[in-house]
């Protein structure tokens, strides 16, 4: 009994001690908070009195506008200026105006289908590599993302687990993805080690042009598919179930329901996925460069890597040529996106 009473007294004493310790900390934090609020009010109240409530909206937007102007708008304007200047000097005041010379260098070709006949053959090799990559990567990814989204939208066992598994690669850094797969696919890597242990021969996955191009597409699809699957899954879940019930009453098969119900109602979401996937594919760099470095040769050198090497990595840094190439890529993306949006509007109107 004496032991129990001692424990009870100790338990009653513990909250009091804790309160004594925390009370000064809470008071200090409260005073700091009130001080910060006072300083903010001291600065903002005169501004509000002068600008009014509507004018304060511009005050809150101003930091974002400054960040946008300094880190996005200003570099875009500088890039446009550099595209029409020449030389190897970095500072704008030291660069002579050359007009369309940089664009002329890029587009001087005897036969546009033969990069060897072009004045800047590396640019056109990068263009053709990018077109091939975009066609295969985007087409494969959209189809697989749609199939995966439809499977994950169905009533399957451990559906939440599989949704997390498919989305997990999206959370990885592109450089981490590239290094992991490079470790797996290199000449003495994990996959070749497995092939040799099974009695086969090692394969030059990274030094053979066809294999390197194939694996670049496979890895990019694996790394990005979860993001587009999530978007398509949200689109599928927004389709009312009554439409499928009506189709089933009319005797429609699964394929007919998919073709007549799912696809038409999912088309706006598909358009968003297609535009985002195309923009991301054209701008591919951070995943490919650590993986293959653009090789073997120029087999996996794409547009952004050409711009990077021309402007920054080569011994002779041609900033004007790199800026002109980036303008060409930007115009291509603008035209492509505009065409897709117009096709989407025409399909909605129909």
N, C-alpha and C positions, 0 to 999 in steps of 0.2 A: 504493500500500500504506500509506504514511504517513497519507494522508487517511482511508482506511478505519479504521485503528487509532484515529485521533483521534475519528471519529464514534462508534466503539464505546465509547471512554472517556466521551464526552459522554452517550451513551444510558445507560450504567451509572450516571453521576453524577445524571441527572435524577430517577429514582425516589427516590434518597436525599434530594435537596433537597425533593421533594414531601412525603416522609414527615416531614422536619424541620418543614415549614410546618404540616402537618395534625395532627401529634401533639399540640401544645398545645390546638388547637381540640377535638379528640376528647376529650382529658382534661377540658377545661372542661365540655363537654356531658355527659360521664359524671358529673362531680361535681354538676352541676345536677340531673340526673335522679335521682341517689341522694339529694340533698337533698329533692326533692319527695316521693320515696317515703318518706323518713324522717318528713316532716311529716304526710303522710297516715296513716302507721302510728301516729304519736304521738297523732293525734286519734281514729282509728278503733279502736285496740286497747282503750282503756278502754270505749268504747261497746259493743264486742263482748263484753267481759267482763261488762258490766252487763246487756245486752239478750239476749245469746246469738246463735247463728247465725240462728235464725228471726227474731228481732227486727231484725236488720240489714237484712232485706228491706224493712221499712217505712222505714228510714233512706234507702235508695236510692230508694224510690218517693216519698218526701216532696217533693223538688223539683218533680216532675211534678204532684203533687197540689196544691201551692201555686200553680203556674202555671195549672192547670185551675180552681182555685177563684177566683183573682183575675181572670182574663181571660175565663172562660166562665160559671162558676156564679154569681158575684157580679153580672155584668151581666144574666143571666137573671132573678135575683131582683129587681134594681132595675127591670127592664122590667115585671115583673109588678106591682110596687108602683106604678109610674108610670101603668099602665093604669087604675088606680082612683083617681087623683088628678087635679086640675084646675089651671088657672092657667098662666101663662107662666114661672114661676120655675123655675130649673134645679135648685137644691138641694132634696133630699127634704123637709127640715124646713120649707121655705117653701111646700110644696104642700098645699092642703086636700084632704081625702078627699071624693070625689064619688060613690063607689059605681059603679053601672053606667051612669053618664051618658055616658061616652065610647062604650061599646058601643051604647047607645041611639041616639046620634047617627049611628053608622055604619049601623045597621039600621032607621032610620026611613025608610020608603018607602011610597008609595001603590001602586006597581007595581014589583016588583023587576026586571022585565024592561025597565023604562024608567028609565035613570039620571037623567033630567031630573026625575023625580018624587021623587027621594030627597033627603033633607036634606043629605047629603054626596055630591053627584053624582060628584065626582072619584074617590072611593073605588070606586064601582060601575063607573065607566068603566075604572078600573085592573083591577078584578076580571074584567070581560068581556074586556078586552084580554089579560089573562094566560091565561084559559081558552082563548081562540082560539089564542094563541101556543103554549101547552103541547100542545094537540091536534095542531096541524099540525107543529110542530117535532119533538116526540117521535116521532110516527108516521113522519114522513119519515126521521128520523135512524136509527131502529131498522131500518127496511126497507133503507135504503141501506147501513148498517153490516153487516147480515147478508149482503147481496149482495156487498159488497166483501170481507168475510171469506171467503166461499166461493170467490171468484175468487182471492184471495191464498193460499188453502189448496190450490188446484190446482197442478199442475206446469206453470208458465208460465215464459217466458224472463224473466230478471232479477227473479225473485220477491223477493229480498231488497231490491233497489233500490226496487221499488214499495211494499213494506211501510214503508220509511223515508220515502218521499215522502208517503204517506197519513198518517203519524204526525207529520210535521214541523209542521203548523199547531198541534198541541196544545202545542208548546213555546213558542209565541208568547204574549206577554201579551195579554189581552183588549183592553186599551186600544190596544196597537199594532195589533191586527187591525182594530179600529174605525177608527182613523185612516187606515190603508192603504186600506180600502174606502171611506171617506169621500172620500179624495183621488181614487179611481177614479170614484166615482158622483156627485160634486157637479156643479153646473150647467156649470162650465167644466173638468170633470175629464177623465180619460183616456178613459173609455168614450164620453162625449158627443163628445169631440174625434174619436174614431174614427168615430162615426156621421155626424158632419158632413162629415168628409173623404170618406166613401163616398157623399155626396149626400143623406143623410137629415137629419132635424131632431133637435135636442137634446131629451132627455126629462127631465122634472122627477122624478128618481128619489127625491130626499130631501124634496121639498115636496109631493108627491102622497101622500095617505094610503095608498092601495092599494099603490103601488110601495114606499113606505117599510116597510110591514108585511111585504111579500113579501121585500124584501132583508134585513130583520132576521132572518127565518127562514133564508134561504139562507146568510147569513154565519155564523150560529150553527151550522148543520149543517156547513158547511165547516170551521169551527174546531174542533169537538168530535168529529166523526165518527171521527177516527183513534183516539181513546181507546177508544171503544166497539167499534170494529172489532178492536182488539187483544184485548179481553176475549173477544169472540165467536170470534176466531181461536184463542185458547187453548182455548176450549170445543170447537171443531171438532177440534182436534188431540188432544184427550183421548178422542175416540170411537174405539174399536178398529176397525181395518180389516177384521177378520173379519166384522163385521156387514154391511158392504157386499158382501163376497165372498159371504156366504150369501144376501143379497138378489139378487145377480146370478145365482147358481145357480138361485134360484127364478123367474128370469125377470122380475124387477122392473125397470121403467124408471127413468130418473134422477129423474123427478118422484115416482114411488112410493117410491124409496129416500129421497128428501128428506122426504117426508111421513111415512113409517113408521119411519125410522131416525134421520135427522138431527134433525128437529124435536122428537120426544119426548126424546131424549137431551140436546138442547141447551136444553131448557126451563128448567132451574135457572139456567143462565147467562143466558138471555134475561130471566128474572125479575130478576136482579141488574142487568142493563143497563137494564131498564125503570124500576126503582126509582131508580137513580142519575140517569137521564136526566130523570125527572119532578121529582125534588128540585132538580136543577140548573136546569131550565126555569122552575119556579115562582120561584126566587130570582134570575132574570136581572136584571142591572143594569149591571155593569161594562163590558159590551160594547155595550149599547144606548145608555147615557147619553152617552158621547163621540161616538157615531155620529149619533144624531138628537136627543138631548136630550129625548126623549119626544114630539117633534113628528112631523109637522106637527099643531099643536093638541095633542090628547091621544091621537093615533092609536097611538103606540108607548110610551105611559106605562103601566108595569106596576106590580105591587104594591110591590116594593122601592123603586122610584123615588117612588111616592106616599108611602111611609113616610119616605123621606129628605127630600123636599121639605116635608112637613107638620111634621116635627120639627126640621129644621135649615136648610133653604134659604129658606123663606118668611119674610117680614118679621115676621109674628106666629108664633112658634114654639110649636106645640101638641104638647108632648111626650106628654101623656096620650093624645091621639087617635092619634098615631103608634105609641105602645106598644100600644094596643088593637088597631090594625090588624095589628101584628106578631103578637099573640096569635092573631088570627083566621087568619092565614097559617100559623102553627105548628100550630094545631089541624087545619087542612085537610091539611097534609103528614102529620101523625100518622095521621089517619083513612085517607088514601090509601095510605100505606105499610102500615098494618095490614091493610087489605082485600087488597092485593096479596100480602102474605105468607101470609094465610089461603088465598087462591086457589091460591098455589103449594103449600102443604101439602096441600090437597084434591086437586090434580092429581097430586102425588107418591103420595098414598095410593091414588088410583084406578089 
